[in-house]
Amino acid sequence: MPIAIGPDIATVFMLVFARVGTLVMLMPAIGERFIPARVRLGFALFLTLALVPMARPLLPGGGLSPAVFATLGLELLIGLMIGITARLVVASLQTAGNFVSQALGLAFAETVDPTQGGQAAALGNFLMLIGVALVFATDGHHLVIAAIGGSYAVLPPGTMPPTGDAAVLALTTMTKGFSVAVQIAAPFIVLGLLFNLGLGVLSRLMPAMQVFFLGLPATIMLGFVLMASVLGLMMAAYLREISAFLLPFAPR
C-alpha cells in the first residue's frame, strides 16, 4: 500500500517537532545529557507523531510560506522559554550541592557532571543523579510528557508569548529554584555555622590543639550522618518544586 506524505502533513510535523524537540532536549529527566542524543531524538520523533493529530488544527498548512516560517520561529522560541526555565528548576539541586559542599568543607571535591558536562561539586552530582532517578521512579516523566502536550493549550502556536510574562516566569522560577536550594541545604548550613563556632571557641580555650585537623574529619562525618537522615526530605522538596512548575502546563 503506497503511503504519500503531502506538504501539509510535512509542514505540520516540522512545526510540532520544533517545539517538542526543543522541550525534549531541555526538560528534566528526559533531557539529561547522559541520555544518548539518538535516544532523545527518537523519543522526540515518536512524541511528535503522537501530538500531530492534536496540534494540526492549530497550525498553518499549505506547504512552505512566510506564515509557516514565522510560526516555526515562534515554536522554537516557546520551546526554549519553557525548557530553559525548567532547567533553572533542575539546577536547584546542583546549587544545593554547592552549599552543602561549602558547609562540610568538600568544595574542593569535584567530579564530572553527568547531566550537563564539565566539573561540579561531587555532592551536587550525587543529588542530581538521585533527583533524576526519583523523577522516573515516581512517574514524574509522565507529568513531563503531559506538560509538553499541554503547552499547546497554554501557549497556542502562532501567538507571540508576552515578553513581560516570559520575564516574570524566568525570574519567578529562578527565585523559587534558589529558595528551594537554600531550603534543601539549610540543615547543613546550620551545622557548618554551629560546628565552626564551636571550633573557634575550642581553639581559644586550647590554642595548642590542631583544631583544623580534628574539625574537618568530624564535620564530614557529621555531614554524612545528617545527609542520611534528611535525604528523603531534601528530595521531597525538589520533587514538589518540579511538580509545581509542570502542573500549570499539564492538561486538567
Buried (B, 14 or more C-beta within 10 A) or exposed (E): EEEEEEEBEEBBBBBBBBBBBBBBBBBBBBBBBEBEEEEBBEBBBEBBEEBBEEBBEBBBBEEEEEEBEEBBEBBBBBBBBBBBBBBBBBBBBBBBBBBBBBBBBBBEEBEEBBBBEEEBBBBBBBBBBBBBEBBEEBEBBEBBBBBBBBBBEBBEBBEEBEEEEBEEBBEEBBEBBBEBBBBBBBBBBEBBEEBBEEBEEBBEEEEEEEBEEEBBEEBBEBBEEBBEEBBEEBBEBBBEBBBEBBEEBBEE
